[in-house]
Amino acid sequence: MSLHDAQNFLARIYTNENLRREFLSAPEKTGRENNLSEKEIAEFAAIFPAELSFFAESLVYKRLRAVEKLLPLTARALAGDYEKHFREFAIQYTP
């Protein structure tokens, strides 16, 4: 896998909760499905799940705040539901 492909996979694993869950539960299977080599699977699996989840959560939170600044009236109109709706959207959307 090229560096570009590896970076794309990392970006997807950080932003796609379902892919992240699949990879953490079955790294070999998910890695092969995403054309990773055995070495790459081992390297990506070496990232501790807590660190992976923490970084992924920080990315979602960063996007949440950025969108809130772009759409302040929407955030205000949704009030307490804004974060819930954003997270539902963020799970399905990969930038």
N, C-alpha and C positions, 0 to 999 in steps of 0.2 A: 504494500500500500504506500502511496506517495505521502509526503508530508502534508500536502493539501488535503488529501482524503482523510488522513488521521486527524487533522485539525477540524475538518467537517464533522467527523464522528464525535469528537469531544464536544463540539458545539451542540450537536444534537443530543448527546447524553446529558449535558447540563441543562438543556431547555425542554426536553421531552420527558416528562415524568414517567410515562409508560415504558419508554425505552430504557430509562435509568433503572426502573424496578426489574425489568426483564434481565438486564445485564447483571445487576447485583445478585439476582437469584440463580442465573445460569450463564456465567460469563463466556464459557466455551461455545455454547450453542448460539448465543446472541452475537458473539464476536464473529463466528463463522458466517452467520447470516448477513453480516455487514462487511464481509470480505476482509476481516482482520487476519493477520498472520498469528501463529501461536505465540511468537514473541510479543506482538502488540497486545494480544489478549492478556498475557501475563502482566505486561506493563500497566495496562489500563486497570486490570483487576487489583493491582497493588495499591491503587488509590483507596484509602480507607473509606468505607461507606459513609461514615459520619462526615468526613471532609468533603466528599462528593456531594452529599445532601446539603451541607452547609453552604458550599459555593453555589449550588443550583438555587437554593432559597434566596441567597443574596442577589443573584441575577434577577429573579422574579420580582423581588422587592424593589430593586433599582428600576426595572421597567415600570412597575406599578407607580412609583413616584414620578417618573418621567411622563407617563401618560396623564397622571393627575394634573401635572403642570400644563400640559397641552389642552386638556379638557376639564378645566376647573368647574364649569357649570354642570357637566355630566357627573363628575365626582360628587358635587354638592347635592344634585338631585337624587342620586342613588344613596346618599348619606352612608349609613352603616352597611349597606349592601354592596357598595362600590368594590371593596376588596374581594368579596366573595365572587362577584360577577367577573372581575378581572382575572382572578385565579382560574375560574372555569374556562374563560377564553384562552388564557395563556397555556393551559394544558394542551389545547387543540391546535394552537398556532405556533409554528416555528419560523422565527424571523430569518 
